[in-house]
Amino acid sequence: MESYQERVVEELVALNYKIIALRDFLPSECFASLDQDEQFRLMEQLYHMQEYGKILQERVNAWSDQKSDFTIDVSFNTDKLSAVFDEMHNNIKKSVNEAINAALEFN
C-alpha cells in the first residue's frame, strides 16, 4: 500500500471514531440541553462527516478489486435525520413568525 493510501485509511479510521462519538452523543441529555440551533449544527456535522467517510471508503475500495478489509459503516438513518431537520426548520419558522406577529401587535 502506498503511503498516501495508508494516510487515507488512517483518516477513515479516525473519522469513524469521531462519527461513533457524535452518534453516541446525540441521544444524550447533554445534547438535549443544547439549543435547537446547536443541535441542528451537530446533526448537520454528523451528516457531512458520514458523507466524507463514504468518499474515503470508496477510495479505499477502488484500490483493490475486492472490498477493503477497512470497510467502516458510516451510515445513519438519513430519513430520520431529514425529518429532524424539517421539524427543527418548521419550529424555527414558527418562532420567527411568532416574533414578527408579536412585534406587529406591539406597534
ChimeraX commands (.cxc) that place a marker at each C-alpha (Angstrom):
marker #1 position 0.00,0.00,0.00 radius 0.5
marker #1 position 1.31,3.43,-0.95 radius 0.5
marker #1 position 1.94,5.98,1.80 radius 0.5
marker #1 position -0.91,8.23,0.61 radius 0.5
marker #1 position -3.25,5.23,0.71 radius 0.5
marker #1 position -2.18,4.49,4.28 radius 0.5
marker #1 position -2.97,8.09,5.19 radius 0.5
marker #1 position -6.45,7.77,3.67 radius 0.5
marker #1 position -7.08,4.58,5.68 radius 0.5
marker #1 position -5.82,6.30,8.85 radius 0.5
marker #1 position -8.12,9.25,8.13 radius 0.5
marker #1 position -11.05,6.88,7.59 radius 0.5
marker #1 position -10.40,5.07,10.88 radius 0.5
marker #1 position -10.02,8.36,12.80 radius 0.5
marker #1 position -13.17,9.74,11.19 radius 0.5
marker #1 position -15.08,6.61,12.15 radius 0.5
marker #1 position -14.19,7.13,15.83 radius 0.5
marker #1 position -15.45,10.71,15.60 radius 0.5
marker #1 position -18.67,9.60,13.88 radius 0.5
marker #1 position -19.30,6.98,16.57 radius 0.5
marker #1 position -18.63,9.53,19.34 radius 0.5
marker #1 position -21.03,12.04,17.82 radius 0.5
marker #1 position -23.71,9.38,17.17 radius 0.5
marker #1 position -23.42,8.30,20.79 radius 0.5
marker #1 position -23.74,11.93,21.92 radius 0.5
marker #1 position -26.97,12.68,20.00 radius 0.5
marker #1 position -29.36,10.73,22.27 radius 0.5
marker #1 position -27.72,12.11,25.44 radius 0.5
marker #1 position -29.22,14.50,27.97 radius 0.5
marker #1 position -26.35,16.89,27.27 radius 0.5
marker #1 position -27.35,17.08,23.60 radius 0.5
marker #1 position -31.00,17.58,24.55 radius 0.5
marker #1 position -29.98,20.52,26.76 radius 0.5
marker #1 position -28.40,22.38,23.83 radius 0.5
marker #1 position -30.40,24.99,21.96 radius 0.5
marker #1 position -32.02,23.90,18.70 radius 0.5
marker #1 position -29.54,25.74,16.51 radius 0.5
marker #1 position -26.59,23.91,18.07 radius 0.5
marker #1 position -28.42,20.58,17.85 radius 0.5
marker #1 position -29.05,21.25,14.17 radius 0.5
marker #1 position -25.39,22.12,13.55 radius 0.5
marker #1 position -24.25,18.91,15.24 radius 0.5
marker #1 position -26.66,16.78,13.23 radius 0.5
marker #1 position -25.58,18.52,10.05 radius 0.5
marker #1 position -21.95,17.94,11.03 radius 0.5
marker #1 position -22.67,14.23,11.51 radius 0.5
marker #1 position -24.28,14.03,8.10 radius 0.5
marker #1 position -21.29,15.62,6.37 radius 0.5
marker #1 position -18.81,13.52,8.33 radius 0.5
marker #1 position -20.64,10.42,7.15 radius 0.5
marker #1 position -20.64,11.60,3.54 radius 0.5
marker #1 position -16.91,12.27,3.79 radius 0.5
marker #1 position -16.45,8.79,5.25 radius 0.5
marker #1 position -18.32,7.27,2.32 radius 0.5
marker #1 position -15.99,9.01,-0.12 radius 0.5
marker #1 position -12.91,7.84,1.76 radius 0.5
marker #1 position -14.31,4.30,1.79 radius 0.5
marker #1 position -14.94,4.44,-1.96 radius 0.5
marker #1 position -11.34,5.49,-2.49 radius 0.5
marker #1 position -10.07,2.61,-0.36 radius 0.5
marker #1 position -12.34,0.17,-2.20 radius 0.5
marker #1 position -11.12,1.42,-5.58 radius 0.5
marker #1 position -7.55,0.43,-4.76 radius 0.5
marker #1 position -8.41,-3.24,-4.85 radius 0.5
marker #1 position -10.67,-5.50,-6.87 radius 0.5
marker #1 position -12.45,-6.64,-3.74 radius 0.5
marker #1 position -13.96,-4.63,-0.95 radius 0.5
marker #1 position -11.33,-3.48,1.50 radius 0.5
marker #1 position -10.81,-5.01,4.93 radius 0.5
marker #1 position -11.16,-1.45,6.19 radius 0.5
marker #1 position -14.87,-1.19,5.47 radius 0.5
marker #1 position -16.48,1.03,8.07 radius 0.5
marker #1 position -20.18,1.56,8.44 radius 0.5
marker #1 position -20.73,5.29,8.30 radius 0.5
marker #1 position -24.41,5.00,7.54 radius 0.5
marker #1 position -27.00,6.75,9.58 radius 0.5
marker #1 position -30.73,6.83,9.18 radius 0.5
marker #1 position -30.81,9.83,6.86 radius 0.5
marker #1 position -34.62,9.71,6.64 radius 0.5
marker #1 position -34.80,10.22,10.38 radius 0.5
marker #1 position -32.17,12.94,10.21 radius 0.5
marker #1 position -34.08,14.69,7.41 radius 0.5
marker #1 position -37.27,14.51,9.45 radius 0.5
marker #1 position -35.48,16.07,12.42 radius 0.5
marker #1 position -34.05,18.82,10.19 radius 0.5
marker #1 position -37.53,19.51,8.80 radius 0.5
marker #1 position -39.06,19.64,12.28 radius 0.5
marker #1 position -36.35,21.98,13.53 radius 0.5
marker #1 position -36.74,24.19,10.45 radius 0.5
marker #1 position -40.51,24.37,10.99 radius 0.5
marker #1 position -40.02,25.21,14.66 radius 0.5
marker #1 position -37.60,28.00,13.76 radius 0.5
marker #1 position -40.03,29.38,11.15 radius 0.5
marker #1 position -42.83,29.24,13.72 radius 0.5
marker #1 position -40.70,31.09,16.29 radius 0.5
marker #1 position -39.75,33.77,13.75 radius 0.5
marker #1 position -43.38,34.21,12.70 radius 0.5
marker #1 position -44.47,34.48,16.33 radius 0.5
marker #1 position -41.77,37.10,16.97 radius 0.5
marker #1 position -42.85,39.09,13.91 radius 0.5
marker #1 position -46.51,38.92,14.92 radius 0.5
marker #1 position -45.66,39.99,18.48 radius 0.5
marker #1 position -43.63,42.93,17.13 radius 0.5
marker #1 position -46.50,43.95,14.83 radius 0.5
marker #1 position -49.00,43.78,17.68 radius 0.5
marker #1 position -46.65,45.85,19.87 radius 0.5
marker #1 position -46.68,48.70,17.34 radius 0.5
marker link #1:1,2 radius 0.2
marker link #1:2,3 radius 0.2
marker link #1:3,4 radius 0.2
marker link #1:4,5 radius 0.2
marker link #1:5,6 radius 0.2
marker link #1:6,7 radius 0.2
marker link #1:7,8 radius 0.2
marker link #1:8,9 radius 0.2
marker link #1:9,10 radius 0.2
marker link #1:10,11 radius 0.2
marker link #1:11,12 radius 0.2
marker link #1:12,13 radius 0.2
marker link #1:13,14 radius 0.2
marker link #1:14,15 radius 0.2
marker link #1:15,16 radius 0.2
marker link #1:16,17 radius 0.2
marker link #1:17,18 radius 0.2
marker link #1:18,19 radius 0.2
marker link #1:19,20 radius 0.2
marker link #1:20,21 radius 0.2
marker link #1:21,22 radius 0.2
marker link #1:22,23 radius 0.2
marker link #1:23,24 radius 0.2
marker link #1:24,25 radius 0.2
marker link #1:25,26 radius 0.2
marker link #1:26,27 radius 0.2
marker link #1:27,28 radius 0.2
marker link #1:28,29 radius 0.2
marker link #1:29,30 radius 0.2
marker link #1:30,31 radius 0.2
marker link #1:31,32 radius 0.2
marker link #1:32,33 radius 0.2
marker link #1:33,34 radius 0.2
marker link #1:34,35 radius 0.2
marker link #1:35,36 radius 0.2
marker link #1:36,37 radius 0.2
marker link #1:37,38 radius 0.2
marker link #1:38,39 radius 0.2
marker link #1:39,40 radius 0.2
marker link #1:40,41 radius 0.2
marker link #1:41,42 radius 0.2
marker link #1:42,43 radius 0.2
marker link #1:43,44 radius 0.2
marker link #1:44,45 radius 0.2
marker link #1:45,46 radius 0.2
marker link #1:46,47 radius 0.2
marker link #1:47,48 radius 0.2
marker link #1:48,49 radius 0.2
marker link #1:49,50 radius 0.2
marker link #1:50,51 radius 0.2
marker link #1:51,52 radius 0.2
marker link #1:52,53 radius 0.2
marker link #1:53,54 radius 0.2
marker link #1:54,55 radius 0.2
marker link #1:55,56 radius 0.2
marker link #1:56,57 radius 0.2
marker link #1:57,58 radius 0.2
marker link #1:58,59 radius 0.2
marker link #1:59,60 radius 0.2
marker link #1:60,61 radius 0.2
marker link #1:61,62 radius 0.2
marker link #1:62,63 radius 0.2
marker link #1:63,64 radius 0.2
marker link #1:64,65 radius 0.2
marker link #1:65,66 radius 0.2
marker link #1:66,67 radius 0.2
marker link #1:67,68 radius 0.2
marker link #1:68,69 radius 0.2
marker link #1:69,70 radius 0.2
marker link #1:70,71 radius 0.2
marker link #1:71,72 radius 0.2
marker link #1:72,73 radius 0.2
marker link #1:73,74 radius 0.2
marker link #1:74,75 radius 0.2
marker link #1:75,76 radius 0.2
marker link #1:76,77 radius 0.2
marker link #1:77,78 radius 0.2
marker link #1:78,79 radius 0.2
marker link #1:79,80 radius 0.2
marker link #1:80,81 radius 0.2
marker link #1:81,82 radius 0.2
marker link #1:82,83 radius 0.2
marker link #1:83,84 radius 0.2
marker link #1:84,85 radius 0.2
marker link #1:85,86 radius 0.2
marker link #1:86,87 radius 0.2
marker link #1:87,88 radius 0.2
marker link #1:88,89 radius 0.2
marker link #1:89,90 radius 0.2
marker link #1:90,91 radius 0.2
marker link #1:91,92 radius 0.2
marker link #1:92,93 radius 0.2
marker link #1:93,94 radius 0.2
marker link #1:94,95 radius 0.2
marker link #1:95,96 radius 0.2
marker link #1:96,97 radius 0.2
marker link #1:97,98 radius 0.2
marker link #1:98,99 radius 0.2
marker link #1:99,100 radius 0.2
marker link #1:100,101 radius 0.2
marker link #1:101,102 radius 0.2
marker link #1:102,103 radius 0.2
marker link #1:103,104 radius 0.2
marker link #1:104,105 radius 0.2
marker link #1:105,106 radius 0.2
marker link #1:106,107 radius 0.2
view
